[in-house]
């Protein structure tokens, strides 16, 4: 990536950080009447919507040629050669319940190829950034996936199904296996944060289904630039729009992805 793209990453990161400051300023201020239910267990408030407007406004100025794919659809959804894929507040339920794990997630894709990704985890004030071919960073410090090569010593992250329960039995059976064959399982409630933590070597692997592109767009690039592997449950490069993801450090990827495929792959 040339200096112009590095500058774009810096501008994008600053827009995400400023939006995160707005979100943080609204903690504990949202009233029950200001929360809407989009679908089963999917909540939204004025904070999500205003955060998205701020992101769209800022990003439109730094790369006006790009279209937008956003969670709250505060702007016309366009599929162009270049697209910003935005989750203004990943972990809305955590935010509304005052659990300090929620993030801003922004990615820039050229067609289906990730070129730039930023995840700003607000609670810990950690800014995760990556660009294609340039490595992954947290608050400016280079990060990489864990070198741990034993699944039995790995910490795995997931997200519980909250609206799509068709594979609930398979999911629970996989969790039961991991309880006794891994170091532990965690569920933070923010897929963007989970993926950033895989990139940083805090989690060894992450899997989830029932996801949207904005949940994973930035995290896909972060994990890959940190030396990890990302795919869908079948191991194919369809995690962005496929609704499911299996991401891990390369050292355990074969064992981890095979296990996820064994339990979760639909017939």
C-alpha atoms as one frame of an Amber mdcrd trajectory, in Angstrom:
protein
   0.000   0.000   0.000   1.385   3.375  -0.956   1.519   6.509   1.145  -1.875
   7.685  -0.116  -3.499   4.514   1.186  -1.660   4.805   4.470  -3.051   8.312
   4.775  -6.554   7.001   4.053  -6.161   4.407   6.802  -5.127   7.162   9.216
  -8.106   9.325   8.289 -10.474   6.371   8.577  -9.081   5.451  11.977  -9.542
   9.008  13.228 -13.160   9.058  12.017 -13.775   5.784  13.868 -12.147   7.098
  17.036 -14.206  10.307  16.957 -17.380   8.305  16.411 -16.381   6.089  19.311
 -16.067   9.150  21.531 -19.644  10.083  20.667 -20.839   6.563  21.499 -18.958
   6.629  24.802 -20.549   9.978  25.658 -23.991   8.379  25.415 -23.320   5.511
  27.818 -26.054   5.182  30.437 -28.091   7.939  28.727 -30.322   5.875  26.434
 -33.858   5.528  27.777 -36.085   2.494  27.225 -38.374   4.479  24.944 -35.425
   5.321  22.687 -34.689   1.678  21.841 -36.332  -0.104  18.913 -36.495  -3.806
  18.120 -35.497  -4.404  14.494 -36.053  -8.150  14.715 -35.849 -10.873  17.325
 -33.171  -9.859  19.857 -31.798  -7.195  17.477 -31.917  -3.753  19.070 -31.144
  -0.276  17.783 -31.121   3.198  19.313 -30.443   6.745  18.185 -26.808   6.117
  19.153 -26.348   3.480  16.429 -28.066   5.685  13.872 -26.223   8.881  14.715
 -22.894   7.026  14.872 -23.532   5.667  11.395 -24.352   9.146  10.064 -21.077
  10.436  11.463 -19.136   7.623   9.827 -20.862   8.017   6.471 -20.346  11.773
   6.497 -16.651  11.483   7.275 -15.913   8.585   4.948 -17.794  10.209   2.075
 -15.292  13.026   2.214 -12.123  10.935   2.302 -13.192   8.506  -0.453 -16.251
   9.904  -2.275 -16.098   7.288  -5.064 -17.007   4.424  -2.728 -20.478   3.077
  -2.061 -21.854   2.045   1.313 -23.077  -1.181   2.869 -24.228  -0.289   6.387
 -26.159  -1.939   9.173 -28.636   0.844   9.924 -29.160   1.903   6.302 -29.003
   5.625   7.083 -27.581   6.099   3.585 -28.502   4.550   0.236 -27.040   1.062
  -0.014 -24.884   0.836  -3.110 -22.664  -1.893  -4.496 -19.841  -0.310  -6.454
 -16.313  -1.421  -7.246 -15.260   0.127  -3.935 -17.512  -0.080  -0.883 -17.352
   0.980   2.727 -18.852  -1.753   4.940 -19.884  -0.266   8.274 -21.121  -1.419
  11.653 -21.450   1.782  13.684 -21.922  -0.041  16.979 -21.139  -3.735  17.087
 -22.362  -4.940  20.446 -25.476  -2.774  20.753 -27.005  -5.029  23.405 -23.807
  -4.802  25.471 -23.907  -1.005  25.105 -27.541  -0.753  26.173 -26.938  -3.011
  29.185 -23.764  -1.062  30.050 -21.398  -3.965  29.413 -18.161  -2.349  28.203
 -17.495  -4.481  25.113 -18.664  -2.747  21.937 -16.916  -1.449  18.864 -17.004
   0.615  15.705 -16.147  -1.486  12.655 -15.293  -0.037   9.235 -13.818  -1.769
   6.208 -13.104  -0.731   2.645 -13.502  -3.442   0.004 -12.642  -3.469  -3.666
 -15.311  -5.818  -4.979 -14.927  -8.743  -2.552 -11.313  -8.018  -1.601 -10.625
  -6.300   1.745  -8.220  -3.392   1.391  -8.548  -1.552   4.690 -10.035  -2.346
   8.086 -10.495  -0.495  11.362 -12.065  -1.762  14.581 -12.215   0.666  17.480
 -13.036  -1.187  20.688 -14.393   1.639  22.783 -14.352   0.156  26.279 -10.602
  -0.499  26.236  -9.777   2.432  23.921  -8.053   0.064  21.509  -7.792   0.969
  17.841  -7.130  -2.038  15.602  -6.025  -1.188  12.057  -4.906  -3.049   8.960
  -4.409  -2.527   5.260  -3.812  -5.093   2.556  -0.201  -6.222   2.627   0.728
  -3.913   5.483   0.235  -5.983   8.614  -2.110  -5.476  11.558  -1.776  -3.065
  14.468  -3.338  -2.162  17.802  -2.836   1.441  18.883   0.078   1.594  16.452
   1.772  -1.547  17.766   2.208  -4.510  15.434   0.095  -7.527  16.383   0.021
 -11.145  15.278  -2.027 -14.250  15.926  -1.046 -16.710  18.626   1.700 -19.268
  17.879  -0.084 -21.847  20.058  -0.382 -25.027  17.984  -2.466 -27.183  20.343
  -6.240 -26.844  20.297  -6.324 -28.275  23.822  -4.424 -25.204  25.037  -6.424
 -22.698  22.975  -9.023 -20.163  24.048 -11.953 -20.117  21.623 -14.531 -17.374
  21.092 -18.012 -17.634  19.657 -21.313 -15.816  19.441 -24.518 -17.436  20.641
 -27.339 -17.735  18.096 -29.907 -15.030  18.804 -32.384 -15.303  15.932 -31.364
 -18.218  13.697 -31.813 -21.400  15.706 -31.847 -23.951  12.866 -28.421 -25.283
  13.831 -28.758 -24.813  17.573 -28.336 -28.512  18.398 -25.190 -28.766  16.275
 -23.853 -25.570  17.828 -24.452 -26.842  21.361 -22.792 -30.158  20.541 -19.719
 -28.320  19.256 -19.605 -26.222  22.420 -19.855 -29.375  24.545 -16.872 -30.810
  22.674 -14.847 -27.626  23.139 -15.586 -27.542  26.877 -13.500 -30.690  27.257
 -11.038 -30.267  24.381  -9.972 -26.620  24.620  -8.726 -24.273  27.315 -12.061
 -22.483  27.416 -14.840 -20.804  25.441 -15.791 -17.121  25.639 -18.733 -15.130
  24.287 -18.179 -11.354  24.314 -21.198 -10.209  22.298 -19.252  -8.361  19.583
 -18.003 -10.295  16.562 -15.796  -7.392  15.520 -14.060  -7.464  18.897 -13.737
 -11.253  18.758 -11.946 -11.038  15.413  -9.703  -8.212  16.586  -8.755 -10.340
  19.570  -7.908 -13.301  17.312  -5.640 -10.956  15.356  -4.004  -9.816  18.584
  -3.385 -13.368  19.789  -5.822 -13.148  22.713  -8.213 -15.685  21.227  -6.835
 -18.602  19.255  -9.987 -19.081  17.220 -13.499 -17.735  16.634 -16.569 -19.178
  14.953 -20.146 -17.972  14.592 -23.129 -18.209  12.280 -26.028 -15.837  11.643
 -23.700 -12.936  10.861 -23.938  -9.980   8.469 -21.159  -8.495   6.325 -20.672
  -5.477   8.596 -20.052  -7.769  11.590 -16.959  -9.317  10.017 -15.711  -7.112
   7.153 -12.927  -5.353   9.042 -12.072  -8.342  11.205 -11.447 -10.576   8.197
  -8.631  -8.332   7.036  -7.224  -7.870  10.540  -6.939 -11.610  11.140  -5.358
 -12.269   7.762  -2.872  -9.425   8.076  -1.964 -10.712  11.555  -1.084 -14.097
  10.053  -4.362 -15.929  10.636  -6.781 -17.799   8.406 -10.429 -16.939   7.720
 -13.122 -18.842   5.873 -16.669 -20.078   6.153 -17.509 -23.398   7.816 -16.597
 -25.219   4.603 -13.190 -23.552   4.458 -14.098 -21.409   1.479 -13.524 -17.671
   1.135 -17.195 -16.795   1.601 -17.246 -15.442   5.142 -18.110 -11.871   4.146
 -21.554 -12.560   2.697 -21.990 -16.193   3.727 -23.352 -15.541   7.214 -20.805
 -17.769   8.963 -17.149 -17.500   9.851 -14.296 -19.630  11.140 -11.177 -17.617
  11.941  -8.077 -18.708  13.784  -4.354 -18.599  14.152  -2.684 -20.579  11.393
  -1.079 -22.917  13.929  -4.422 -24.499  14.921  -6.424 -23.762  11.804  -6.460
 -27.249  10.342  -7.651 -28.859  13.582 -10.048 -26.045  14.477 -11.631 -25.610
  11.066 -12.038 -29.376  10.655 -13.815 -29.535  14.004 -16.160 -26.670  13.156
 -16.907 -28.217   9.767 -17.597 -31.607  11.358 -20.273 -30.222  13.667 -21.650
 -27.153  11.887 -21.631 -27.768   8.152 -25.186 -27.987   6.864 -26.191 -31.012
   4.816
